[in-house]
Amino acid sequence: MAAFSDILGNEQIIEHLQNAIRMGKVSHAYILNAPASSGKMMIAEAFASALQCEKQAAESCGECHSCKQAASHNHPDIIYVQHEKPNTIGVDDIRVQINQDIAVKPYSSPYKIYIVDEAQKMNVQAQNALLKTIEEPPAYGVILLLTTNADVFLPTILSRCIRLDLRPVADDKLKDFLMKKCGVVDYQADICVDFSQGIVGRAVTLASSAHFNDIKDAALQLLKRVKDIELSEMIGAVKQISEYKLDINDFFDIMMIWYRDVLLYKATADVNGLVFKDEIYEIKKQANTSSYHGIELILEGLEKAKMRLDANVNFELVIELLLLTLKEN
């Protein structure tokens, strides 16, 4: 289980939580709001561990019996709320695991802490059930709602919780972290940072993913020859992209970064700002043969392709239209 000192970024949120511990002003309910893999669970666990630490400091010591229990996810007073249905947290989940359980005093700690991951999956009945506990919580109760979308909560839930919105980690900090902790080279770190958009967990996953490198290589191979693809070869190109159907957003993101590099080089002739620096020959060639308007049309085409797939438009048709846009511009 992480300590606050292990967490990259979100210093203001960590300071807020540590000050609450120091001043004895811990709220009965918090919402940690951020995209998936942003570190919500790390912050929640660091907070829970610090609250229960026998040293009673603003940071868990990692050595006492409580901290060791927390680290092994075996602490009797840190409860992870489970749900059987993959896409729904139902009213019975909340009633049994929180409402009824919280009536029993902590087993061995000052607090009884409930961590609800994917809390956006609570249906309305579950939220209303939780509201009863949040409105009249016991002094020792702390509920942590981890969500990718706090806006789906009832206004009555939002008004009774402290909402903490996690921020993306700065590019330079994330790059330094990946190079030191994950052992990736400068160029690879730049790509992972660009793709992750400040989300640490996603950056780490990309840095250690051989599959991501396969997707990147396939996308770059296509981009280098797309102008030369004959219309008769289009079916083969569509089929090639279809192999990455489950990872199509990553495939599209690689394309977008490539064309942004082309646009940047065309505007500045500066290699330093490029993500794909080692592809400068191809970047320069495409920058010289493409117009600003054409590159903008390609970037718009990629956005449209994403939206069409989200709207369940036929995959092959979307890819074919995209390839025509790339070829023509």
C-alpha positions as CSV (number, residue, x, y, z in Angstrom):
1,M,0.0,0.0,0.0
2,A,1.4,3.4,-1.0
3,A,2.4,6.2,1.3
4,F,1.8,9.8,0.4
5,S,5.5,10.2,-0.2
6,D,5.3,7.5,-3.0
7,I,2.7,9.5,-5.0
8,L,3.7,11.5,-8.0
9,G,2.0,14.8,-8.5
10,N,-1.3,16.1,-6.9
11,E,0.7,17.8,-4.1
12,Q,-2.3,20.1,-3.2
13,I,-4.6,17.2,-2.6
14,I,-2.1,15.3,-0.6
15,E,-1.4,18.5,1.5
16,H,-5.2,19.0,2.0
17,L,-5.6,15.4,3.3
18,Q,-2.5,15.6,5.5
19,N,-3.7,18.9,7.0
20,A,-7.0,17.3,7.8
21,I,-5.2,14.6,9.7
22,R,-2.9,17.1,11.6
23,M,-5.8,19.3,12.5
24,G,-8.2,16.6,13.4
25,K,-10.7,17.8,10.8
26,V,-11.2,14.6,8.7
27,S,-14.4,14.7,6.8
28,H,-16.8,11.7,6.9
29,A,-16.9,11.5,3.1
30,Y,-14.6,12.3,0.2
31,I,-14.9,12.1,-3.6
32,L,-11.7,11.4,-5.5
33,N,-12.5,12.3,-9.1
34,A,-10.2,11.6,-12.1
35,P,-9.8,9.4,-15.2
36,A,-8.9,5.7,-14.8
37,S,-5.3,4.9,-13.8
38,S,-4.8,8.5,-12.4
39,G,-3.7,7.3,-8.9
40,K,-7.1,7.6,-7.1
41,M,-6.6,4.3,-5.3
42,M,-3.0,5.1,-4.3
43,I,-4.2,8.4,-2.7
44,A,-7.1,6.7,-1.0
45,E,-5.0,3.9,0.4
46,A,-2.2,6.3,1.5
47,F,-4.9,8.4,3.3
48,A,-6.5,5.3,4.9
49,S,-3.2,4.0,6.1
50,A,-2.1,7.3,7.6
51,L,-5.5,7.7,9.4
52,Q,-5.1,4.2,11.0
53,C,-1.3,4.5,11.7
54,E,-0.4,3.9,15.3
55,K,2.1,6.8,15.2
56,Q,-0.8,9.2,14.6
57,A,1.1,11.3,12.1
58,A,0.1,12.7,8.8
59,E,2.1,10.0,7.0
60,S,1.9,6.3,7.6
61,C,5.0,4.9,9.2
62,G,4.9,1.6,7.3
63,E,6.2,-0.2,10.4
64,C,3.5,-0.5,12.9
65,H,1.0,-3.4,13.0
66,S,-1.8,-1.3,11.5
67,C,0.4,-0.1,8.6
68,K,1.5,-3.7,7.9
69,Q,-2.2,-4.8,7.9
70,A,-3.0,-2.0,5.5
71,A,-0.1,-2.8,3.2
72,S,-1.3,-6.4,2.9
73,H,-4.9,-5.3,2.3
74,N,-5.8,-7.2,5.5
75,H,-6.8,-4.4,7.8
76,P,-10.1,-5.1,9.6
77,D,-11.1,-1.4,9.6
78,I,-10.2,-0.5,6.0
79,I,-13.1,-2.0,3.9
80,Y,-13.1,-2.3,0.1
81,V,-16.7,-2.3,-1.1
82,Q,-17.2,-5.1,-3.6
83,H,-20.0,-5.6,-6.2
84,E,-21.0,-8.7,-8.0
85,K,-22.4,-7.1,-11.2
86,P,-19.6,-5.7,-13.3
87,N,-21.4,-2.5,-14.4
88,T,-23.5,-1.7,-11.4
89,I,-23.1,-1.1,-7.7
90,G,-26.6,-2.0,-6.3
91,V,-28.5,-0.9,-3.3
92,D,-27.8,-4.2,-1.5
93,D,-24.1,-3.8,-1.9
94,I,-24.3,-0.4,-0.1
95,R,-26.7,-1.5,2.5
96,V,-24.8,-4.6,3.6
97,Q,-21.2,-3.5,3.1
98,I,-21.5,0.1,4.4
99,N,-24.8,1.0,6.1
100,Q,-25.1,-2.1,8.3
101,D,-21.4,-2.6,8.8
102,I,-20.7,1.0,9.8
103,A,-23.0,0.6,12.8
104,V,-20.3,-1.7,14.3
105,K,-17.5,0.2,16.0
106,P,-13.9,-0.1,14.6
107,Y,-12.2,-3.3,15.6
108,S,-8.8,-1.9,16.5
109,S,-8.5,1.6,15.0
110,P,-9.7,5.2,15.4
111,Y,-11.6,5.1,12.1
112,K,-13.6,2.7,10.0
113,I,-12.8,3.5,6.4
114,Y,-14.8,2.4,3.3
115,I,-13.2,2.6,-0.1
116,V,-15.7,2.5,-3.0
117,D,-13.9,2.1,-6.3
118,E,-15.7,2.8,-9.5
119,A,-18.3,4.6,-7.5
120,Q,-19.9,6.1,-10.6
121,K,-21.4,2.6,-11.0
122,M,-23.8,3.2,-8.1
123,N,-27.3,3.3,-9.3
124,V,-29.8,5.8,-7.9
125,Q,-31.1,3.5,-5.3
126,A,-27.6,2.7,-4.1
127,Q,-26.8,6.4,-3.9
128,N,-30.0,7.1,-1.9
129,A,-29.1,4.3,0.5
130,L,-25.6,5.7,0.9
131,L,-27.0,9.2,1.5
132,K,-28.7,8.0,4.7
133,T,-25.3,7.1,6.1
134,I,-23.5,10.2,4.8
135,E,-26.2,12.4,6.4
136,E,-25.8,10.9,9.9
137,P,-22.4,9.2,10.0
138,P,-20.8,7.9,13.2
139,A,-17.8,10.0,14.2
140,Y,-15.4,7.2,13.3
141,G,-16.8,6.6,9.8
142,V,-14.9,7.8,6.6
143,I,-16.2,7.0,3.1
144,L,-14.0,7.4,0.1
145,L,-15.8,7.4,-3.3
146,L,-13.4,6.9,-6.2
147,T,-14.9,7.8,-9.5
148,T,-14.1,8.7,-13.1
149,N,-17.2,10.9,-13.3
150,A,-18.4,12.7,-10.2
151,D,-21.1,14.5,-12.2
152,V,-23.2,11.3,-12.2
153,F,-23.7,11.6,-8.4
154,L,-26.9,13.0,-7.0
155,P,-26.6,16.6,-5.9
156,T,-27.4,15.6,-2.4
157,I,-24.3,13.2,-2.4
158,L,-22.1,15.9,-3.9
159,S,-23.2,18.5,-1.3
160,R,-22.3,16.3,1.6
161,C,-18.8,15.2,0.4
162,I,-15.5,16.9,-0.1
163,R,-14.7,16.7,-3.8
164,L,-11.1,16.4,-4.8
165,D,-10.3,16.5,-8.5
166,L,-7.0,14.9,-9.4
167,R,-4.8,16.8,-11.9
168,P,-2.6,15.4,-14.6
169,V,1.0,15.1,-13.7
170,A,3.4,17.6,-15.4
171,D,5.1,16.2,-18.5
172,D,8.6,16.8,-17.2
173,K,7.9,15.1,-13.8
174,L,6.3,12.2,-15.6
175,K,9.1,11.8,-18.1
176,D,11.7,11.9,-15.3
177,F,9.7,9.3,-13.3
178,L,9.5,6.9,-16.3
179,M,13.2,7.1,-17.1
180,K,14.3,6.6,-13.5
181,K,11.7,4.1,-12.2
182,C,10.7,2.2,-15.4
183,G,14.1,2.4,-17.2
184,V,12.8,3.6,-20.5
185,V,14.9,5.7,-22.9
186,D,14.3,9.4,-23.6
187,Y,12.4,8.9,-26.8
188,Q,10.2,6.1,-25.5
189,A,9.4,8.2,-22.4
190,D,8.3,11.2,-24.6
191,I,5.8,8.9,-26.4
192,C,4.4,7.5,-23.2
193,V,4.1,11.0,-21.7
194,D,2.3,12.3,-24.8
195,F,-0.1,9.3,-24.8
196,S,-0.9,9.2,-21.1
197,Q,-1.9,12.9,-20.9
198,G,-0.5,13.2,-17.4
199,I,-2.1,9.9,-16.2
200,V,0.6,8.1,-14.3
201,G,-0.8,4.6,-14.4
202,R,-1.4,4.8,-18.1
203,A,2.1,6.1,-18.7
204,V,3.6,3.2,-16.7
205,T,1.5,0.6,-18.5
206,L,2.6,2.0,-21.9
207,A,6.2,2.1,-20.9
208,S,6.2,-1.6,-20.0
209,S,3.9,-2.8,-22.9
210,A,5.5,-4.7,-25.8
211,H,2.1,-4.7,-27.4
212,F,2.0,-0.9,-27.5
213,N,5.3,-0.9,-29.4
214,D,3.7,-3.3,-31.9
215,I,0.8,-0.9,-32.4
216,K,3.2,2.0,-32.8
217,D,5.3,0.2,-35.3
218,A,2.3,-0.9,-37.4
219,A,0.9,2.7,-37.3
220,L,4.2,4.3,-38.4
221,Q,4.7,1.7,-41.2
222,L,1.2,2.6,-42.5
223,L,1.8,6.4,-42.2
224,K,5.0,6.3,-44.1
225,R,3.4,4.6,-47.2
226,V,-0.2,5.9,-47.0
227,K,0.3,8.3,-50.0
228,D,1.5,5.5,-52.2
229,I,-1.3,3.1,-51.4
230,E,-3.4,2.4,-54.5
231,L,-7.1,2.3,-54.2
232,S,-7.0,-1.4,-55.1
233,E,-4.8,-1.9,-52.0
234,M,-7.2,-0.1,-49.7
235,I,-9.0,-3.3,-48.6
236,G,-5.7,-4.8,-47.5
237,A,-4.8,-1.6,-45.5
238,V,-8.2,-1.7,-43.8
239,K,-7.7,-5.3,-42.9
240,Q,-4.3,-4.5,-41.5
241,I,-5.8,-1.8,-39.2
242,S,-8.6,-4.2,-38.2
243,E,-6.0,-6.4,-36.5
244,Y,-5.8,-3.5,-33.9
245,K,-9.5,-3.0,-33.6
246,L,-9.5,-3.4,-29.8
247,D,-6.6,-0.9,-29.5
248,I,-7.9,1.5,-32.2
249,N,-7.8,4.6,-30.0
250,D,-4.1,4.0,-29.3
251,F,-3.6,3.5,-33.1
252,F,-5.4,6.8,-33.8
253,D,-3.5,8.6,-31.1
254,I,-0.2,7.6,-32.6
255,M,-1.4,8.9,-36.0
256,M,-2.4,12.2,-34.4
257,I,1.0,12.7,-32.7
258,W,2.7,11.9,-36.0
259,Y,0.7,14.6,-37.9
260,R,1.2,17.1,-35.1
261,D,4.9,16.4,-35.5
262,V,4.6,17.0,-39.3
263,L,2.6,20.3,-38.6
264,L,5.1,21.5,-36.0
265,Y,8.1,20.8,-38.2
266,K,6.4,22.5,-41.2
267,A,5.8,25.6,-39.0
268,T,9.2,25.7,-37.2
269,A,11.7,23.4,-38.9
270,D,12.7,22.6,-35.3
271,V,13.5,18.9,-34.5
272,N,13.6,19.5,-30.7
273,G,9.9,19.7,-30.2
274,L,9.1,16.5,-32.1
275,V,8.0,13.3,-30.4
276,F,9.1,11.1,-33.3
277,K,12.6,12.7,-33.5
278,D,14.2,9.5,-34.9
279,E,11.8,9.6,-37.8
280,I,12.9,13.1,-38.9
281,Y,13.6,12.1,-42.5
282,E,9.9,10.9,-43.0
283,I,8.5,13.8,-41.0
284,K,10.5,16.3,-43.1
285,K,9.4,14.6,-46.3
286,Q,5.7,14.8,-45.4
287,A,6.0,18.3,-44.1
288,N,7.4,19.4,-47.5
289,T,4.7,17.7,-49.5
290,S,1.7,18.6,-47.3
291,S,-0.1,21.9,-46.9
292,Y,-1.2,23.3,-43.6
293,H,-4.8,22.9,-44.7
294,G,-4.2,19.3,-45.6
295,I,-2.7,18.4,-42.2
296,E,-5.5,20.1,-40.4
297,L,-8.0,18.1,-42.5
298,I,-6.2,14.9,-41.5
299,L,-6.3,15.8,-37.8
300,E,-10.0,16.6,-38.1
301,G,-10.5,13.3,-40.0
302,L,-8.9,11.4,-37.1
303,E,-11.2,13.1,-34.6
304,K,-14.2,12.3,-36.8
305,A,-13.1,8.7,-37.0
306,K,-13.0,8.4,-33.2
307,M,-16.5,10.0,-32.9
308,R,-17.9,7.7,-35.6
309,L,-16.6,4.6,-33.9
310,D,-18.0,5.8,-30.6
311,A,-21.4,6.1,-32.4
312,N,-21.0,2.5,-33.6
313,V,-20.6,3.3,-37.3
314,N,-19.3,0.3,-39.3
315,F,-15.6,-0.1,-38.5
316,E,-14.4,-0.9,-42.0
317,L,-16.2,2.0,-43.5
318,V,-14.8,4.5,-40.9
319,I,-11.2,3.2,-41.6
320,E,-11.7,3.4,-45.4
321,L,-12.9,7.0,-45.2
322,L,-10.0,7.9,-42.9
323,L,-7.4,6.3,-45.2
324,L,-8.9,8.3,-48.2
325,T,-8.5,11.5,-46.1
326,L,-4.9,10.6,-45.3
327,K,-4.1,9.8,-49.0
328,E,-5.7,12.9,-50.4
329,N,-4.1,15.3,-48.0
